[in-house]
Amino acid sequence: MAVSQGMKIVCALNRANGFVTHQSQVGWSGRGCNKDNPYYLYKEEDDAIYLNMIDGDDPKYVNDEMIDAALDFIKRHLDNDMPVFVYCSLAESRSPSIVLMYMLEHGHIEATNNALREFKDKFYANYQPKRGNVEYIVKRWLGKLIKE
């Protein structure tokens, strides 16, 4: 639907029945994608990027290479005036976390100790990130603030 409306897609859903996901685009089955697969972290196409992003309590499932690719994809398309649709299964953790990461990376939200609260209050009231996403965001963008 979003592609038919000219949107570019960021899929933060590793697998789910009935959805276009990393699993359906890369073609893996079972408990997870083989780590030797060249598309293990993500697969990028012209109109979409599919992330193997697991929504858990451990930040090891959120990877710089995967996130950098997603943020670059978003920036490249927004810079060319193309709308970007970011989705996951519940729209509570993974997809809004990617949007927050983009906003932090490009200065749309100031990297302060209140950045997550500000994002939830001003931009997305349904934001309920899993601990793994929060810890990744804190480490990458907010960690130096917490140490001060």
Phi, psi and omega per residue, in radians:
M1 nan -0.887 -3.103
A2 -1.111 -0.708 3.124
V3 -1.110 -0.697 3.131
S4 -1.136 -0.327 3.089
Q5 -1.681 0.202 3.082
G6 1.459 0.156 -3.138
M7 -1.470 2.626 2.968
K8 -1.623 2.619 -2.965
I9 -2.024 2.339 2.893
V10 -2.029 1.922 -3.137
C11 -1.736 1.993 3.135
A12 -1.810 0.630 -3.061
L13 -2.135 1.956 -3.076
N14 -1.290 -0.662 3.066
R15 -2.816 2.522 3.057
A16 -3.052 2.389 3.120
N17 -1.163 2.374 3.074
G18 1.524 -0.041 3.134
F19 -2.048 2.659 2.936
V20 -1.370 2.108 -3.009
T21 -2.370 3.067 3.015
H22 -0.962 -0.771 -3.118
Q23 -1.049 -0.826 -3.094
S24 -1.213 -0.499 -3.128
Q25 -1.474 -0.546 -3.122
V26 -1.628 -0.500 3.050
G27 1.573 0.496 3.101
W28 -1.628 2.848 3.113
S29 -2.464 3.022 -3.140
G30 1.467 -2.583 -3.033
R31 -1.354 -0.325 -3.134
G32 3.093 2.937 3.134
C33 -1.249 2.435 3.078
N34 -1.094 2.249 -3.097
K35 -1.127 -0.280 3.086
D36 -1.470 -0.162 3.129
N37 -1.148 2.311 -3.140
P38 -1.077 -0.315 3.121
Y39 -1.837 0.391 -3.084
Y40 -0.929 -0.830 -3.098
L41 -1.442 -0.713 -3.133
Y42 -2.864 2.789 3.010
K43 -2.260 2.149 -3.134
E44 -1.890 2.344 3.031
E45 -2.144 3.140 -3.116
D46 -1.035 -0.761 -3.024
D47 -1.791 -0.077 -3.028
A48 -2.744 2.742 2.963
I49 -2.283 2.302 -3.084
Y50 -1.965 2.070 -3.061
L51 -1.750 2.438 3.020
N52 -1.567 1.115 -3.010
M53 -1.762 1.970 3.134
I54 -1.585 2.326 -3.086
D55 -1.655 1.589 -3.070
G56 -2.382 -2.991 -3.110
D57 -1.567 -0.111 -3.108
D58 -1.871 2.171 -3.123
P59 -1.182 -0.135 3.117
K60 -1.123 -0.305 3.127
Y61 -1.503 -0.012 3.078
V62 -2.007 2.036 -2.934
N63 -2.010 2.387 3.132
D64 -0.939 -0.786 -3.098
E65 -1.060 -0.751 3.128
M66 -1.168 -0.816 -3.110
I67 -1.165 -0.756 3.109
D68 -1.026 -0.731 3.117
A69 -1.093 -0.740 3.131
A70 -1.146 -0.777 -3.132
L71 -1.151 -0.679 3.079
D72 -1.131 -0.720 3.112
F73 -1.047 -0.832 3.141
I74 -1.067 -0.874 -3.098
K75 -1.056 -0.810 -3.118
R76 -1.001 -0.736 -3.104
H77 -1.376 -0.687 3.074
L78 -1.121 -0.663 3.101
D79 -1.088 -0.396 3.100
N80 -1.782 0.395 3.094
D81 0.996 0.594 3.088
M82 -1.847 2.245 3.109
P83 -1.178 2.579 -3.135
V84 -2.183 2.283 3.112
F85 -1.913 2.115 -3.132
V86 -1.908 2.187 -3.116
Y87 -2.445 2.757 2.973
C88 -2.501 -2.896 -3.035
S89 -1.294 -0.726 -3.056
L90 -1.973 -0.161 -3.116
A91 1.021 0.642 3.131
E92 -2.035 -0.548 -2.980
S93 -2.212 -1.198 -3.023
R94 -1.111 -0.999 -3.061
S95 -1.131 -0.797 3.091
P96 -1.153 -0.512 3.078
S97 -1.122 -0.695 3.101
I98 -1.118 -0.720 3.098
V99 -1.103 -0.769 3.089
L100 -1.056 -0.761 3.108
M101 -1.027 -0.749 3.111
Y102 -1.071 -0.786 -3.120
M103 -1.121 -0.694 3.082
L104 -1.165 -0.771 -3.100
E105 -1.076 -0.594 -3.036
H106 -1.928 0.273 3.000
G107 1.302 0.333 3.093
H108 -1.423 -0.331 2.976
I109 -2.327 2.338 3.131
E110 -1.270 2.399 3.123
A111 -1.320 1.509 3.104
T112 -2.141 3.012 3.083
N113 -1.105 -0.312 -3.123
N114 -1.764 0.206 -3.034
A115 -1.037 -0.747 -3.131
L116 -1.158 -0.740 3.110
R117 -1.123 -0.756 3.122
E118 -1.055 -0.761 3.121
F119 -1.044 -0.803 -3.134
K120 -1.143 -0.771 -3.085
D121 -1.240 -0.708 -3.018
K122 -1.674 -0.474 -2.973
F123 -2.125 -0.630 -3.018
Y124 -2.664 1.600 -3.056
A125 -1.100 -0.409 -3.121
N126 -1.502 0.177 -3.105
Y127 -1.187 2.048 3.109
Q128 -2.376 1.255 -3.022
P129 -1.213 2.519 2.996
K130 -1.251 2.727 -3.067
R131 -1.000 -0.624 3.134
G132 -1.056 -0.721 3.099
N133 -1.176 -0.758 3.141
V134 -1.065 -0.832 -3.121
E135 -1.096 -0.659 3.099
Y136 -1.131 -0.815 3.135
I137 -1.067 -0.790 3.139
V138 -1.065 -0.828 -3.109
K139 -1.091 -0.768 -3.025
R140 -1.405 -0.714 -3.034
W141 -1.964 -0.507 -2.981
L142 -2.027 -0.089 -3.042
G143 -0.978 -0.733 -3.119
K144 -1.164 -0.457 3.113
L145 -1.246 -0.690 -3.092
I146 -1.214 -0.561 3.138
K147 -1.273 -0.411 -3.088
E148 -1.317 nan nan
